[in-house]
C-alpha cells in the first residue's frame, strides 16, 4: 500500500486497516516461524504498511 492510497482514508478506515494489517503481520510471522514463507519480503512490506498507517493516524 502506497502513501497516496493511505491519504484517501478516513480516520475510522485507517484504524480498521491498521488492525487488519497488524493481525495479518502477526499471522505471517507465526507462519514463517513454523515453516519458511515462499516470499519472506511480504513481512517487510507488511511492516512498512503498518508504519504508513500509523503515520497517517498520527498526522490526522
Secondary structure, 3 states (H helix, E strand, C coil): CCHHHHHCCCHHHHHHHHHHHHHHHHHHHHHHHHCCCCCCHHHHHHHHHHHHHHHHHHHC
